[in-house]
Amino acid sequence: MDKRVRWGIAGPGRMAATMAAEFAHSPSNQLVAVASRDHGRAMDFAAEHRIPTTYGSYAELCADRNIDAIFIATPHPQHADIALEAIANGKAVLVEKAFTDSVASSKRVISAARAAKVFCMEGVWTRFLPAVVKAREIIASGELGQVRAVQGDLTAFRTFDPADRLFDRAQGGGAMLDVGVYVLSFAQMFLGDPSSVHAVGGRLPNGVDGEFGLVLGYPDGRLATLQGGFTAQGPGRMMIACTNGWIDVLPRFHRASTIIVWRGKHAEELSFPSEGAGYFHELEHVAACLRDGLTESPIMPLRDTLIVQEIMQKALTQIP
């Protein structure tokens, strides 16, 4: 592809609004359509973000021949059906994290995308931030030795409201799917797939998980210790511990702009200011993948998405 990728957004919610603003910083992409089951919401969203085309159903969006890719920004339980519709219509899909609300649904989408040879990726935007890209490059160079541990949290107090999406089970609410995916995807990126998962945590009055602690184990003794939730405030930082030093990813790590690389007692601070909110980096990556004819991202491959989804499901079964 030698032209801009034409995007549609499914679901005009908070995440969609954040992403819509990012297209101004993404020269390889343009936002041309938005859809909602409530056409009035789609029209209001389009007027606010200057989007030319609106639809009152996701099926119409997926069928639009003038669209190359769809960003799915609805609540988690709706992701799979919309993704399957888009894939069936040959549309590339970027699915907001968490990819779906279950392992079974994730497998359905992944199988469909691979069978149709259509690009599909989970929108874990943290992996594409320049600060995190630099951390990966430093680790890959071997100068810090072997990664032995990842430690960190993503905690943010939220007042319990059972009607809010974050706490509504029917909309995929709960801390694990909302913030757990961040800490787990980060750890899996640097440590690989764990051999054991141990979880503790608590549930809120309506039964959704409100907080969690995780220990991921590896056969050679490596480990990740991770925390997240809505019941407390926390820094939201990450530390990558290696045999010859470590990297601090400064708060809040999921939107990191600064890392500190420790080589013995010497600390090097590296900062990467970003335009906008920083989501445009993943948009540019998707456009590059499509230009190269790829159906999966080499940075956020579908196997990583499935591994993290399986870890989350396993962890949730351990929280009483």
Phi and psi restraints in degrees (value plus and minus 20) as a CYANA .aco file:
   2 ASP   PHI    -135.5   -95.5
   2 ASP   PSI      -6.4    33.6
   3 LYS   PHI    -144.1  -104.1
   3 LYS   PSI     151.5   191.5
   4 ARG   PHI     -85.7   -45.7
   4 ARG   PSI     123.9   163.9
   5 VAL   PHI     -96.8   -56.8
   5 VAL   PSI     109.8   149.8
   6 ARG   PHI    -115.4   -75.4
   6 ARG   PSI     102.3   142.3
   7 TRP   PHI    -131.4   -91.4
   7 TRP   PSI     128.1   168.1
   8 GLY   PHI    -139.9   -99.9
   8 GLY   PSI     130.3   170.3
   9 ILE   PHI    -131.7   -91.7
   9 ILE   PSI     110.6   150.6
  10 ALA   PHI    -121.9   -81.9
  10 ALA   PSI      91.2   131.2
  11 GLY   PHI      81.4   121.4
  11 GLY   PSI      83.5   123.5
  12 PRO   PHI    -110.4   -70.4
  12 PRO   PSI      37.3    77.3
  13 GLY   PHI    -119.3   -79.3
  13 GLY   PSI    -178.9  -138.9
  14 ARG   PHI     -84.2   -44.2
  14 ARG   PSI     -64.0   -24.0
  15 MET   PHI     -87.4   -47.4
  15 MET   PSI     -56.5   -16.5
  16 ALA   PHI     -83.2   -43.2
  16 ALA   PSI     -58.7   -18.7
  17 ALA   PHI     -85.1   -45.1
  17 ALA   PSI     -61.7   -21.7
  18 THR   PHI     -81.2   -41.2
  18 THR   PSI     -65.7   -25.7
  19 MET   PHI     -89.0   -49.0
  19 MET   PSI     -57.3   -17.3
  20 ALA   PHI     -77.9   -37.9
  20 ALA   PSI     -58.8   -18.8
  21 ALA   PHI     -88.0   -48.0
  21 ALA   PSI     -43.6    -3.6
  22 GLU   PHI     -93.6   -53.6
  22 GLU   PSI     -39.7     0.3
  23 PHE   PHI     -84.2   -44.2
  23 PHE   PSI     -43.5    -3.5
  24 ALA   PHI     -85.6   -45.6
  24 ALA   PSI     -41.3    -1.3
  25 HIS   PHI    -124.2   -84.2
  25 HIS   PSI     -13.1    26.9
  26 SER   PHI    -141.0  -101.0
  26 SER   PSI      71.3   111.3
  27 PRO   PHI     -86.0   -46.0
  27 PRO   PSI     -38.2     1.8
  28 SER   PHI    -108.0   -68.0
  28 SER   PSI     -22.3    17.7
  29 ASN   PHI    -155.6  -115.6
  29 ASN   PSI     133.8   173.8
  30 GLN   PHI    -161.1  -121.1
  30 GLN   PSI     123.2   163.2
  31 LEU   PHI    -116.7   -76.7
  31 LEU   PSI      98.6   138.6
  32 VAL   PHI    -138.8   -98.8
  32 VAL   PSI     -31.5     8.5
  33 ALA   PHI    -176.8  -136.8
  33 ALA   PSI     136.5   176.5
  34 VAL   PHI    -163.7  -123.7
  34 VAL   PSI     126.6   166.6
  35 ALA   PHI    -154.3  -114.3
  35 ALA   PSI     127.7   167.7
  36 SER   PHI    -168.1  -128.1
  36 SER   PSI     133.3   173.3
  37 ARG   PHI     -86.9   -46.9
  37 ARG   PSI     -40.9    -0.9
  38 ASP   PHI    -123.6   -83.6
  38 ASP   PSI      82.9   122.9
  39 HIS   PHI     -80.9   -40.9
  39 HIS   PSI     -51.3   -11.3
  40 GLY   PHI     -80.9   -40.9
  40 GLY   PSI     -60.0   -20.0
  41 ARG   PHI     -84.7   -44.7
  41 ARG   PSI     -60.5   -20.5
  42 ALA   PHI     -82.9   -42.9
  42 ALA   PSI     -61.1   -21.1
  43 MET   PHI     -88.0   -48.0
  43 MET   PSI     -59.8   -19.8
  44 ASP   PHI     -83.5   -43.5
  44 ASP   PSI     -62.6   -22.6
  45 PHE   PHI     -83.4   -43.4
  45 PHE   PSI     -63.9   -23.9
  46 ALA   PHI     -83.6   -43.6
  46 ALA   PSI     -59.4   -19.4
  47 ALA   PHI     -84.8   -44.8
  47 ALA   PSI     -60.2   -20.2
  48 GLU   PHI     -87.3   -47.3
  48 GLU   PSI     -57.0   -17.0
  49 HIS   PHI    -128.3   -88.3
  49 HIS   PSI     -10.0    30.0
  50 ARG   PHI      37.1    77.1
  50 ARG   PSI      31.6    71.6
  51 ILE   PHI    -121.4   -81.4
  51 ILE   PSI     107.9   147.9
  52 PRO   PHI     -93.1   -53.1
  52 PRO   PSI     -49.0    -9.0
  53 THR   PHI    -143.7  -103.7
  53 THR   PSI     118.5   158.5
  54 THR   PHI    -149.1  -109.1
  54 THR   PSI     132.7   172.7
  55 TYR   PHI    -156.5  -116.5
  55 TYR   PSI     130.2   170.2
  56 GLY   PHI    -118.8   -78.8
  56 GLY   PSI      -7.2    32.8
  57 SER   PHI    -174.3  -134.3
  57 SER   PSI     133.1   173.1
  58 TYR   PHI     -94.4   -54.4
  58 TYR   PSI     -48.6    -8.6
  59 ALA   PHI     -82.0   -42.0
  59 ALA   PSI     -61.2   -21.2
  60 GLU   PHI     -84.3   -44.3
  60 GLU   PSI     -61.5   -21.5
  61 LEU   PHI     -79.8   -39.8
  61 LEU   PSI     -67.0   -27.0
  62 CYS   PHI     -85.2   -45.2
  62 CYS   PSI     -46.8    -6.8
  63 ALA   PHI    -106.9   -66.9
  63 ALA   PSI     -29.6    10.4
  64 ASP   PHI     -86.4   -46.4
  64 ASP   PSI      98.1   138.1
  65 ARG   PHI     -94.3   -54.3
  65 ARG   PSI     -31.0     9.0
  66 ASN   PHI    -112.0   -72.0
  66 ASN   PSI     -10.7    29.3
  67 ILE   PHI    -134.8   -94.8
  67 ILE   PSI     114.0   154.0
  68 ASP   PHI    -116.5   -76.5
  68 ASP   PSI     -54.0   -14.0
  69 ALA   PHI    -165.7  -125.7
  69 ALA   PSI     132.5   172.5
  70 ILE   PHI    -147.7  -107.7
  70 ILE   PSI     110.7   150.7
  71 PHE   PHI    -116.6   -76.6
  71 PHE   PSI     100.4   140.4
  72 ILE   PHI    -117.7   -77.7
  72 ILE   PSI      91.8   131.8
  73 ALA   PHI    -141.7  -101.7
  73 ALA   PSI       1.4    41.4
  74 THR   PHI    -101.1   -61.1
  74 THR   PSI     153.1   193.1
  75 PRO   PHI     -77.4   -37.4
  75 PRO   PSI     131.8   171.8
  76 HIS   PHI     -68.4   -28.4
  76 HIS   PSI     -64.7   -24.7
  77 PRO   PHI     -84.0   -44.0
  77 PRO   PSI     -37.0     3.0
  78 GLN   PHI    -111.6   -71.6
  78 GLN   PSI     -31.0     9.0
  79 HIS   PHI     -78.7   -38.7
  79 HIS   PSI     -65.9   -25.9
  80 ALA   PHI     -82.6   -42.6
  80 ALA   PSI     -68.7   -28.7
  81 ASP   PHI     -83.1   -43.1
  81 ASP   PSI     -61.0   -21.0
  82 ILE   PHI     -88.5   -48.5
  82 ILE   PSI     -62.4   -22.4
  83 ALA   PHI     -80.7   -40.7
  83 ALA   PSI     -62.7   -22.7
  84 LEU   PHI     -83.7   -43.7
  84 LEU   PSI     -59.3   -19.3
  85 GLU   PHI     -84.4   -44.4
  85 GLU   PSI     -63.6   -23.6
  86 ALA   PHI     -84.8   -44.8
  86 ALA   PSI     -64.8   -24.8
  87 ILE   PHI     -81.6   -41.6
  87 ILE   PSI     -61.7   -21.7
  88 ALA   PHI     -81.1   -41.1
  88 ALA   PSI     -45.2    -5.2
  89 ASN   PHI    -116.9   -76.9
  89 ASN   PSI      -9.7    30.3
  90 GLY   PHI      56.4    96.4
  90 GLY   PSI      -2.1    37.9
  91 LYS   PHI    -110.8   -70.8
  91 LYS   PSI     115.6   155.6
  92 ALA   PHI     -84.4   -44.4
  92 ALA   PSI     126.4   166.4
  93 VAL   PHI    -149.9  -109.9
  93 VAL   PSI     115.5   155.5
  94 LEU   PHI    -136.1   -96.1
  94 LEU   PSI      93.3   133.3
  95 VAL   PHI    -124.7   -84.7
  95 VAL   PSI      99.7   139.7
  96 GLU   PHI     -76.1   -36.1
  96 GLU   PSI     122.2   162.2
  97 LYS   PHI     -88.7   -48.7
  97 LYS   PSI     132.2   172.2
  98 ALA   PHI     -89.4   -49.4
  98 ALA   PSI     127.3   167.3
  99 PHE   PHI     -70.8   -30.8
  99 PHE   PSI     -71.9   -31.9
 100 THR   PHI    -164.7  -124.7
 100 THR   PSI    -192.5  -152.5
 101 ASP   PHI    -117.1   -77.1
 101 ASP   PSI     -15.4    24.6
 102 SER   PHI    -180.1  -140.1
 102 SER   PSI     139.4   179.4
 103 VAL   PHI     -83.0   -43.0
 103 VAL   PSI     -63.0   -23.0
 104 ALA   PHI     -79.9   -39.9
 104 ALA   PSI     -64.5   -24.5
 105 SER   PHI     -86.2   -46.2
 105 SER   PSI     -58.5   -18.5
 106 SER   PHI     -82.7   -42.7
 106 SER   PSI     -62.1   -22.1
 107 LYS   PHI     -82.6   -42.6
 107 LYS   PSI     -58.6   -18.6
 108 ARG   PHI     -81.0   -41.0
 108 ARG   PSI     -66.6   -26.6
 109 VAL   PHI     -87.3   -47.3
 109 VAL   PSI     -65.0   -25.0
 110 ILE   PHI     -82.3   -42.3
 110 ILE   PSI     -64.2   -24.2
 111 SER   PHI     -82.1   -42.1
 111 SER   PSI     -61.9   -21.9
 112 ALA   PHI     -85.7   -45.7
 112 ALA   PSI     -63.3   -23.3
 113 ALA   PHI     -84.7   -44.7
 113 ALA   PSI     -62.2   -22.2
 114 ARG   PHI     -87.9   -47.9
 114 ARG   PSI     -60.2   -20.2
 115 ALA   PHI     -84.8   -44.8
 115 ALA   PSI     -59.2   -19.2
 116 ALA   PHI    -105.0   -65.0
 116 ALA   PSI     -28.2    11.8
 117 LYS   PHI      36.2    76.2
 117 LYS   PSI      26.1    66.1
 118 VAL   PHI    -131.0   -91.0
 118 VAL   PSI     118.0   158.0
 119 PHE   PHI     -83.1   -43.1
 119 PHE   PSI     116.1   156.1
 120 CYS   PHI    -168.4  -128.4
 120 CYS   PSI     114.3   154.3
 121 MET   PHI    -172.0  -132.0
 121 MET   PSI     124.0   164.0
 122 GLU   PHI    -101.2   -61.2
 122 GLU   PSI     117.8   157.8
 123 GLY   PHI    -102.6   -62.6
 123 GLY   PSI      41.5    81.5
 124 VAL   PHI    -106.1   -66.1
 124 VAL   PSI      64.0   104.0
 125 TRP   PHI     -83.6   -43.6
 125 TRP   PSI     -44.1    -4.1
 126 THR   PHI     -76.7   -36.7
 126 THR   PSI     -55.1   -15.1
 127 ARG   PHI     -84.7   -44.7
 127 ARG   PSI     -36.9     3.1
 128 PHE   PHI    -126.6   -86.6
 128 PHE   PSI     -22.0    18.0
 129 LEU   PHI     -88.1   -48.1
 129 LEU   PSI     118.1   158.1
 130 PRO   PHI     -74.7   -34.7
 130 PRO   PSI     -55.7   -15.7
 131 ALA   PHI     -84.8   -44.8
 131 ALA   PSI     -61.0   -21.0
 132 VAL   PHI     -94.3   -54.3
 132 VAL   PSI     -57.3   -17.3
 133 VAL   PHI     -78.3   -38.3
 133 VAL   PSI     -62.7   -22.7
 134 LYS   PHI     -84.5   -44.5
 134 LYS   PSI     -60.9   -20.9
 135 ALA   PHI     -79.7   -39.7
 135 ALA   PSI     -62.3   -22.3
 136 ARG   PHI     -81.5   -41.5
 136 ARG   PSI     -61.9   -21.9
 137 GLU   PHI     -83.8   -43.8
 137 GLU   PSI     -61.6   -21.6
 138 ILE   PHI     -84.4   -44.4
 138 ILE   PSI     -64.4   -24.4
 139 ILE   PHI     -83.0   -43.0
 139 ILE   PSI     -63.5   -23.5
 140 ALA   PHI     -85.4   -45.4
 140 ALA   PSI     -47.4    -7.4
 141 SER   PHI     -88.7   -48.7
 141 SER   PSI     -41.6    -1.6
 142 GLY   PHI      65.1   105.1
 142 GLY   PSI     -21.7    18.3
 143 GLU   PHI     -85.6   -45.6
 143 GLU   PSI     -45.6    -5.6
 144 LEU   PHI    -116.8   -76.8
 144 LEU   PSI     -17.0    23.0
 145 GLY   PHI      61.5   101.5
 145 GLY   PSI    -173.0  -133.0
 146 GLN   PHI    -107.1   -67.1
 146 GLN   PSI     118.4   158.4
 147 VAL   PHI     -90.8   -50.8
 147 VAL   PSI     103.0   143.0
 148 ARG   PHI    -128.3   -88.3
 148 ARG   PSI     -42.9    -2.9
 149 ALA   PHI    -179.2  -139.2
 149 ALA   PSI     131.6   171.6
 150 VAL   PHI    -147.4  -107.4
 150 VAL   PSI     112.7   152.7
 151 GLN   PHI    -156.0  -116.0
 151 GLN   PSI     115.6   155.6
 152 GLY   PHI     153.4   193.4
 152 GLY   PSI    -197.7  -157.7
 153 ASP   PHI    -166.9  -126.9
 153 ASP   PSI     144.2   184.2
 154 LEU   PHI    -165.8  -125.8
 154 LEU   PSI      72.7   112.7
 155 THR   PHI    -140.3  -100.3
 155 THR   PSI     120.4   160.4
 156 ALA   PHI    -173.8  -133.8
 156 ALA   PSI      94.8   134.8
 157 PHE   PHI     -84.2   -44.2
 157 PHE   PSI     113.3   153.3
 158 ARG   PHI    -153.5  -113.5
 158 ARG   PSI     109.9   149.9
 159 THR   PHI     -85.1   -45.1
 159 THR   PSI     109.0   149.0
 160 PHE   PHI     -83.9   -43.9
 160 PHE   PSI     104.4   144.4
 161 ASP   PHI    -162.0  -122.0
 161 ASP   PSI      83.8   123.8
 162 PRO   PHI     -81.6   -41.6
 162 PRO   PSI     -34.9     5.1
 163 ALA   PHI    -106.6   -66.6
 163 ALA   PSI     -37.2     2.8
 164 ASP   PHI     -94.2   -54.2
 164 ASP   PSI     124.1   164.1
 165 ARG   PHI     -74.0   -34.0
 165 ARG   PSI     -57.0   -17.0
 166 LEU   PHI     -80.3   -40.3
 166 LEU   PSI     -45.5    -5.5
 167 PHE   PHI    -136.3   -96.3
 167 PHE   PSI     -17.9    22.1
 168 ASP   PHI    -114.8   -74.8
 168 ASP   PSI      93.4   133.4
 169 ARG   PHI     -78.0   -38.0
 169 ARG   PSI     -58.1   -18.1
 170 ALA   PHI     -85.3   -45.3
 170 ALA   PSI     -43.1    -3.1
 171 GLN   PHI    -122.7   -82.7
 171 GLN   PSI      -4.5    35.5
 172 GLY   PHI      59.3    99.3
 172 GLY   PSI       7.1    47.1
 173 GLY   PHI     -89.2   -49.2
 173 GLY   PSI     147.9   187.9
 174 GLY   PHI     102.1   142.1
 174 GLY   PSI     132.0   172.0
 175 ALA   PHI     -86.8   -46.8
 175 ALA   PSI     -55.3   -15.3
 176 MET   PHI     -82.2   -42.2
 176 MET   PSI     -68.9   -28.9
 177 LEU   PHI     -92.3   -52.3
 177 LEU   PSI     -46.1    -6.1
 178 ASP   PHI    -108.2   -68.2
 178 ASP   PSI     -71.6   -31.6
 179 VAL   PHI    -130.2   -90.2
 179 VAL   PSI     -43.7    -3.7
 180 GLY   PHI     -81.1   -41.1
 180 GLY   PSI     -56.0   -16.0
 181 VAL   PHI     -81.5   -41.5
 181 VAL   PSI     -52.3   -12.3
 182 TYR   PHI     -86.9   -46.9
 182 TYR   PSI     -72.7   -32.7
 183 VAL   PHI     -87.3   -47.3
 183 VAL   PSI     -56.5   -16.5
 184 LEU   PHI     -91.2   -51.2
 184 LEU   PSI     -62.3   -22.3
 185 SER   PHI     -84.6   -44.6
 185 SER   PSI     -55.9   -15.9
 186 PHE   PHI     -85.4   -45.4
 186 PHE   PSI     -68.1   -28.1
 187 ALA   PHI     -83.4   -43.4
 187 ALA   PSI     -62.4   -22.4
 188 GLN   PHI     -85.9   -45.9
 188 GLN   PSI     -51.7   -11.7
 189 MET   PHI     -82.1   -42.1
 189 MET   PSI     -57.4   -17.4
 190 PHE   PHI    -119.2   -79.2
 190 PHE   PSI     -43.3    -3.3
 191 LEU   PHI    -130.2   -90.2
 191 LEU   PSI     -38.9     1.1
 192 GLY   PHI      68.1   108.1
 192 GLY   PSI    -181.2  -141.2
 193 ASP   PHI    -106.0   -66.0
 193 ASP   PSI     106.5   146.5
 194 PRO   PHI     -94.9   -54.9
 194 PRO   PSI     136.5   176.5
 195 SER   PHI    -116.5   -76.5
 195 SER   PSI     -35.4     4.6
 196 SER   PHI    -165.1  -125.1
 196 SER   PSI     129.6   169.6
 197 VAL   PHI    -152.5  -112.5
 197 VAL   PSI     103.5   143.5
 198 HIS   PHI    -143.6  -103.6
 198 HIS   PSI     107.6   147.6
 199 ALA   PHI    -150.9  -110.9
 199 ALA   PSI     124.1   164.1
 200 VAL   PHI    -152.0  -112.0
 200 VAL   PSI     147.4   187.4
 201 GLY   PHI     143.0   183.0
 201 GLY   PSI    -189.8  -149.8
 202 GLY   PHI    -161.9  -121.9
 202 GLY   PSI     141.0   181.0
 203 ARG   PHI    -136.4   -96.4
 203 ARG   PSI     133.1   173.1
 204 LEU   PHI    -107.0   -67.0
 204 LEU   PSI     153.0   193.0
 205 PRO   PHI     -74.1   -34.1
 205 PRO   PSI     -49.4    -9.4
 206 ASN   PHI    -113.0   -73.0
 206 ASN   PSI     -14.9    25.1
 207 GLY   PHI      78.7   118.7
 207 GLY   PSI     -30.4     9.6
 208 VAL   PHI     -96.6   -56.6
 208 VAL   PSI     132.3   172.3
 209 ASP   PHI     -92.0   -52.0
 209 ASP   PSI     110.9   150.9
 210 GLY   PHI    -127.7   -87.7
 210 GLY   PSI     -38.9     1.1
 211 GLU   PHI    -179.6  -139.6
 211 GLU   PSI     134.4   174.4
 212 PHE   PHI    -174.6  -134.6
 212 PHE   PSI     135.0   175.0
 213 GLY   PHI    -149.5  -109.5
 213 GLY   PSI     119.3   159.3
 214 LEU   PHI    -151.3  -111.3
 214 LEU   PSI     121.0   161.0
 215 VAL   PHI    -144.2  -104.2
 215 VAL   PSI      98.7   138.7
 216 LEU   PHI    -120.3   -80.3
 216 LEU   PSI     110.0   150.0
 217 GLY   PHI    -131.7   -91.7
 217 GLY   PSI     132.2   172.2
 218 TYR   PHI    -149.4  -109.4
 218 TYR   PSI     129.9   169.9
 219 PRO   PHI     -77.4   -37.4
 219 PRO   PSI     -48.4    -8.4
 220 ASP   PHI    -115.2   -75.2
 220 ASP   PSI      -7.0    33.0
 221 GLY   PHI      75.6   115.6
 221 GLY   PSI     -30.1     9.9
 222 ARG   PHI     -84.0   -44.0
 222 ARG   PSI     138.1   178.1
 223 LEU   PHI    -179.0  -139.0
 223 LEU   PSI     142.1   182.1
 224 ALA   PHI    -147.6  -107.6
 224 ALA   PSI     114.9   154.9
 225 THR   PHI    -139.0   -99.0
 225 THR   PSI      99.3   139.3
 226 LEU   PHI    -153.3  -113.3
 226 LEU   PSI     130.0   170.0
 227 GLN   PHI    -162.4  -122.4
 227 GLN   PSI     129.6   169.6
 228 GLY   PHI    -185.4  -145.4
 228 GLY   PSI     145.6   185.6
 229 GLY   PHI     137.7   177.7
 229 GLY   PSI     157.8   197.8
 230 PHE   PHI    -129.9   -89.9
 230 PHE   PSI     -17.4    22.6
 231 THR   PHI    -119.2   -79.2
 231 THR   PSI     -21.9    18.1
 232 ALA   PHI    -172.1  -132.1
 232 ALA   PSI     142.4   182.4
 233 GLN   PHI    -109.4   -69.4
 233 GLN   PSI     130.4   170.4
 234 GLY   PHI    -178.2  -138.2
 234 GLY   PSI     145.8   185.8
 235 PRO   PHI     -90.4   -50.4
 235 PRO   PSI     -56.0   -16.0
 236 GLY   PHI      53.4    93.4
 236 GLY   PSI      32.9    72.9
 237 ARG   PHI    -139.6   -99.6
 237 ARG   PSI     146.3   186.3
 238 MET   PHI    -154.9  -114.9
 238 MET   PSI     128.6   168.6
 239 MET   PHI    -152.3  -112.3
 239 MET   PSI     110.7   150.7
 240 ILE   PHI    -129.8   -89.8
 240 ILE   PSI      87.5   127.5
 241 ALA   PHI    -114.3   -74.3
 241 ALA   PSI     106.1   146.1
 242 CYS   PHI    -144.2  -104.2
 242 CYS   PSI     149.7   189.7
 243 THR   PHI     -88.0   -48.0
 243 THR   PSI     -45.4    -5.4
 244 ASN   PHI    -136.4   -96.4
 244 ASN   PSI      -6.3    33.7
 245 GLY   PHI     136.9   176.9
 245 GLY   PSI    -186.5  -146.5
 246 TRP   PHI    -174.8  -134.8
 246 TRP   PSI     146.6   186.6
 247 ILE   PHI    -143.6  -103.6
 247 ILE   PSI     105.8   145.8
 248 ASP   PHI    -114.7   -74.7
 248 ASP   PSI     105.4   145.4
 249 VAL   PHI    -121.5   -81.5
 249 VAL   PSI      89.2   129.2
 250 LEU   PHI     -90.4   -50.4
 250 LEU   PSI     133.1   173.1
 251 PRO   PHI     -79.9   -39.9
 251 PRO   PSI     129.5   169.5
 252 ARG   PHI    -110.0   -70.0
 252 ARG   PSI     109.2   149.2
 253 PHE   PHI     -80.3   -40.3
 253 PHE   PSI     -51.1   -11.1
 254 HIS   PHI     -91.2   -51.2
 254 HIS   PSI     -34.3     5.7
 255 ARG   PHI    -146.2  -106.2
 255 ARG   PSI      20.9    60.9
 256 ALA   PHI     -77.8   -37.8
 256 ALA   PSI     118.7   158.7
 257 SER   PHI    -145.1  -105.1
 257 SER   PSI     -29.8    10.2
 258 THR   PHI    -158.8  -118.8
 258 THR   PSI     115.8   155.8
 259 ILE   PHI    -146.4  -106.4
 259 ILE   PSI     132.9   172.9
 260 ILE   PHI    -139.0   -99.0
 260 ILE   PSI     102.2   142.2
 261 VAL   PHI    -120.4   -80.4
 261 VAL   PSI     100.2   140.2
 262 TRP   PHI    -123.7   -83.7
 262 TRP   PSI     100.0   140.0
 263 ARG   PHI    -138.4   -98.4
 263 ARG   PSI      76.1   116.1
 264 GLY   PHI      45.9    85.9
 264 GLY   PSI    -147.3  -107.3
 265 LYS   PHI    -111.0   -71.0
 265 LYS   PSI     -22.2    17.8
 266 HIS   PHI    -109.5   -69.5
 266 HIS   PSI     107.0   147.0
 267 ALA   PHI    -133.8   -93.8
 267 ALA   PSI     109.8   149.8
 268 GLU   PHI    -136.5   -96.5
 268 GLU   PSI      98.5   138.5
 269 GLU   PHI    -114.3   -74.3
 269 GLU   PSI     109.4   149.4
 270 LEU   PHI    -143.3  -103.3
 270 LEU   PSI     103.9   143.9
 271 SER   PHI    -137.7   -97.7
 271 SER   PSI     125.2   165.2
 272 PHE   PHI    -156.3  -116.3
 272 PHE   PSI      58.9    98.9
 273 PRO   PHI     -78.4   -38.4
 273 PRO   PSI     124.1   164.1
 274 SER   PHI    -146.2  -106.2
 274 SER   PSI     128.1   168.1
 275 GLU   PHI     -94.6   -54.6
 275 GLU   PSI     132.8   172.8
 276 GLY   PHI      36.9    76.9
 276 GLY   PSI    -168.6  -128.6
 277 ALA   PHI    -107.8   -67.8
 277 ALA   PSI     -34.6     5.4
 278 GLY   PHI      81.8   121.8
 278 GLY   PSI     -22.8    17.2
 279 TYR   PHI     -91.9   -51.9
 279 TYR   PSI     -39.5     0.5
 280 PHE   PHI     -84.5   -44.5
 280 PHE   PSI     -40.0     0.0
 281 HIS   PHI     -82.0   -42.0
 281 HIS   PSI     -60.3   -20.3
 282 GLU   PHI     -92.1   -52.1
 282 GLU   PSI     -51.5   -11.5
 283 LEU   PHI     -83.5   -43.5
 283 LEU   PSI     -63.6   -23.6
 284 GLU   PHI     -83.8   -43.8
 284 GLU   PSI     -56.6   -16.6
 285 HIS   PHI     -84.9   -44.9
 285 HIS   PSI     -63.8   -23.8
 286 VAL   PHI     -80.7   -40.7
 286 VAL   PSI     -64.0   -24.0
 287 ALA   PHI     -80.3   -40.3
 287 ALA   PSI     -60.5   -20.5
 288 ALA   PHI     -85.0   -45.0
 288 ALA   PSI     -60.9   -20.9
 289 CYS   PHI     -81.7   -41.7
 289 CYS   PSI     -62.2   -22.2
 290 LEU   PHI     -87.0   -47.0
 290 LEU   PSI     -58.8   -18.8
 291 ARG   PHI     -81.7   -41.7
 291 ARG   PSI     -54.6   -14.6
 292 ASP   PHI    -107.6   -67.6
 292 ASP   PSI     -18.7    21.3
 293 GLY   PHI      55.4    95.4
 293 GLY   PSI       0.5    40.5
 294 LEU   PHI    -101.7   -61.7
 294 LEU   PSI     128.1   168.1
 295 THR   PHI    -128.2   -88.2
 295 THR   PSI     -26.1    13.9
 296 GLU   PHI    -161.0  -121.0
 296 GLU   PSI     132.9   172.9
 297 SER   PHI    -101.3   -61.3
 297 SER   PSI     115.8   155.8
 298 PRO   PHI     -94.7   -54.7
 298 PRO   PSI     -35.7     4.3
 299 ILE   PHI    -115.0   -75.0
 299 ILE   PSI     -56.8   -16.8
 300 MET   PHI    -147.0  -107.0
 300 MET   PSI      48.7    88.7
 301 PRO   PHI     -90.3   -50.3
 301 PRO   PSI     139.0   179.0
 302 LEU   PHI     -85.6   -45.6
 302 LEU   PSI     -48.4    -8.4
 303 ARG   PHI     -84.0   -44.0
 303 ARG   PSI     -56.7   -16.7
 304 ASP   PHI     -86.2   -46.2
 304 ASP   PSI     -61.4   -21.4
 305 THR   PHI     -77.2   -37.2
 305 THR   PSI     -66.1   -26.1
 306 LEU   PHI     -87.6   -47.6
 306 LEU   PSI     -60.3   -20.3
 307 ILE   PHI     -79.7   -39.7
 307 ILE   PSI     -67.4   -27.4
 308 VAL   PHI     -84.8   -44.8
 308 VAL   PSI     -59.3   -19.3
 309 GLN   PHI     -81.8   -41.8
 309 GLN   PSI     -60.0   -20.0
 310 GLU   PHI     -87.3   -47.3
 310 GLU   PSI     -59.0   -19.0
 311 ILE   PHI     -83.5   -43.5
 311 ILE   PSI     -65.1   -25.1
 312 MET   PHI     -80.5   -40.5
 312 MET   PSI     -63.8   -23.8
 313 GLN   PHI     -84.1   -44.1
 313 GLN   PSI     -63.0   -23.0
 314 LYS   PHI     -83.0   -43.0
 314 LYS   PSI     -62.8   -22.8
 315 ALA   PHI     -84.4   -44.4
 315 ALA   PSI     -61.2   -21.2
 316 LEU   PHI     -83.7   -43.7
 316 LEU   PSI     -51.8   -11.8
 317 THR   PHI     -90.1   -50.1
 317 THR   PSI     -36.5     3.5
 318 GLN   PHI    -113.4   -73.4
 318 GLN   PSI     -30.7     9.3
 319 ILE   PHI    -108.9   -68.9
 319 ILE   PSI      96.6   136.6
